[in-house]
């Protein structure tokens, strides 16, 4: 993943109220409209995340091979809803279902909060669900690339709800088979953006891989934009607007 946790250091003024929810490896930073926040909201979100994690863990315990799947697969038995979301996204991207787990949880919580708040940010390990009422800039951190921290994605309210997910072969603990400093995918489905970001990062091992990787992203239904950074090179396609 690439670090976009700058949200955690920015309170968002009086417009947003933020809180965190952590259940095992699921570590969420959440912001909602201040007038939508209530004292019991963190506990309600935590209970939602806990119940979905428990159902996923139970299924993975019964099917341990899934954790080592790196390509498309078919669910066995009666998988929980969160795993079905992961599998559909991952199969479309051509990666294993665990590549979409962080995005799937961010998406689940974001969709739950849509009924409560007009403005939402859910960040899970650098994978983001955004519902905005004003333009918002998302900073791009790309490892040792000279472009890291120098540019941001400008997201307009009309693009949201939107998933913005990043994978990297040089930054963070996530497994990648490539050397991209940052691979970013945009989609209304956060799970799909997460899976495609992983697939893009896997494809980039040198600068010459940037354009072929983007060409592949263009073929995936549901992806609205993609951006790749390799050292001092950058390539982008789709609904990508960059600002300093």
Residue pairs with C-beta under 8 A, 6 or more apart in sequence:
1 102
1 125
1 126
1 127
1 166
1 167
1 168
1 171
1 172
1 173
1 174
2 126
2 140
2 141
2 142
2 143
2 166
2 167
2 168
2 171
2 172
2 181
2 182
2 184
3 126
3 141
3 171
3 172
4 123
4 126
4 128
4 138
4 139
4 140
4 141
4 164
4 166
5 29
5 123
5 126
6 139
7 29
7 31
7 121
7 123
7 128
8 20
8 29
8 123
11 18
12 18
12 31
14 34
15 33
15 34
15 119
16 31
16 32
16 33
16 34
16 119
16 121
17 31
17 32
17 33
17 34
17 36
17 37
18 29
18 30
18 31
18 32
19 30
19 37
19 41
19 42
20 27
20 28
20 29
20 30
20 42
21 28
21 30
21 42
21 45
21 46
21 49
21 109
22 28
23 46
23 49
23 50
23 53
24 53
26 49
26 53
26 102
26 105
26 124
27 124
27 125
28 45
28 49
28 105
28 106
28 109
28 122
28 123
28 124
29 121
29 122
29 123
30 45
30 109
30 113
30 120
30 121
30 122
30 123
31 119
31 120
31 121
32 41
32 113
32 116
32 117
32 119
32 120
33 117
33 118
33 119
36 116
36 117
36 118
41 116
45 109
45 112
45 113
48 108
48 109
48 112
49 105
49 108
49 109
52 80
52 81
52 82
52 105
52 108
53 105
55 80
55 82
56 80
56 82
56 83
56 101
58 80
59 77
59 79
59 80
59 83
60 66
60 67
62 77
63 76
63 77
66 73
66 96
66 97
66 98
67 98
68 96
69 96
69 97
69 98
70 95
70 96
71 94
71 95
71 96
72 90
72 91
72 94
72 95
72 96
73 87
73 90
73 91
73 96
73 97
74 87
75 83
75 84
75 87
79 87
82 104
82 105
82 108
83 97
85 100
85 104
85 107
85 108
85 191
86 97
86 98
86 100
86 101
86 104
86 191
86 195
87 97
87 100
88 191
89 100
89 103
89 104
89 189
89 191
89 192
89 194
89 195
90 96
90 97
90 98
90 99
90 100
90 195
92 192
92 195
92 196
92 220
92 221
92 222
93 99
93 100
93 192
93 195
93 196
93 198
93 199
93 220
94 199
95 195
95 198
95 199
95 202
99 194
99 195
99 198
99 199
100 191
100 192
100 194
100 195
100 198
101 194
102 124
102 125
102 126
102 127
102 165
102 194
103 124
103 127
103 163
103 165
103 189
103 190
103 191
103 192
103 193
103 194
103 195
104 190
104 191
104 194
105 124
106 122
106 123
106 124
106 127
106 128
106 129
106 163
106 190
106 194
107 129
107 163
107 189
107 190
107 191
109 122
109 124
109 129
110 120
110 122
110 129
110 131
110 161
110 190
113 120
113 122
114 120
114 131
114 161
117 131
118 131
118 133
119 131
119 132
119 133
120 129
120 130
120 131
120 161
121 128
121 129
121 130
121 131
122 128
122 129
126 165
126 166
126 172
127 163
127 164
127 165
127 166
127 190
127 193
127 194
127 197
128 138
128 163
128 164
128 165
128 190
129 161
129 162
129 163
129 190
130 136
130 138
130 155
130 160
130 161
130 162
130 163
130 164
131 160
131 161
131 162
132 155
132 156
132 157
132 160
133 157
134 157
135 154
135 155
135 156
135 157
136 154
136 155
137 152
137 153
137 154
137 155
137 243
138 152
138 153
138 155
138 164
139 149
139 151
139 152
140 147
140 148
140 149
140 151
140 152
140 153
140 166
140 182
140 184
140 227
140 229
141 148
141 149
141 171
141 182
142 148
142 168
142 171
142 181
142 182
142 229
143 168
143 170
143 171
143 181
143 182
144 170
144 181
145 181
145 182
145 229
145 230
145 231
145 232
146 231
146 232
147 181
147 229
147 232
147 234
148 181
148 182
148 229
150 244
151 242
151 243
151 244
152 242
152 243
152 244
153 164
153 184
153 227
153 240
153 241
153 242
153 243
154 241
154 242
154 243
155 162
155 164
156 241
159 186
159 224
159 239
161 188
162 186
162 187
162 188
162 224
163 185
163 186
163 187
163 188
163 189
163 190
163 191
163 192
163 193
163 194
164 184
164 185
164 186
164 193
165 184
165 185
165 190
165 193
165 194
165 196
165 197
166 182
166 183
166 184
166 197
167 174
167 176
167 180
167 182
167 183
167 194
167 197
167 198
167 200
167 201
168 174
168 176
168 180
168 181
168 182
168 183
168 201
169 176
169 177
169 178
169 179
169 180
169 181
169 201
169 202
169 204
170 179
170 180
170 181
171 181
171 182
174 198
176 198
176 201
176 202
177 201
177 202
178 201
178 202
178 203
178 204
178 205
178 209
179 204
179 205
179 206
179 230
180 200
180 201
180 204
180 228
180 229
180 230
181 229
181 230
181 231
182 227
182 228
182 229
183 197
183 198
183 200
183 201
183 204
183 213
183 226
183 227
183 228
183 229
184 197
184 200
184 226
184 227
184 228
185 192
185 193
185 194
185 196
185 197
185 200
185 217
185 223
185 225
185 226
186 193
186 223
186 224
186 225
186 226
186 238
186 239
186 240
187 193
187 196
187 222
187 223
187 224
188 222
188 224
189 222
192 220
192 222
192 223
193 223
196 217
196 220
196 223
196 226
199 216
200 213
200 214
200 216
200 217
200 226
200 228
203 209
203 212
203 213
203 216
204 210
204 213
204 228
204 230
206 230
207 230
207 231
207 233
209 230
210 228
210 230
210 233
210 235
211 235
213 228
213 235
214 226
214 228
214 235
214 236
214 237
217 223
217 226
217 237
217 238
218 226
218 237
218 238
223 238
224 238
224 239
225 236
225 237
225 238
225 239
225 240
226 236
226 237
226 238
226 240
227 234
227 235
227 236
227 237
227 240
227 242
228 234
228 235
228 236
236 242
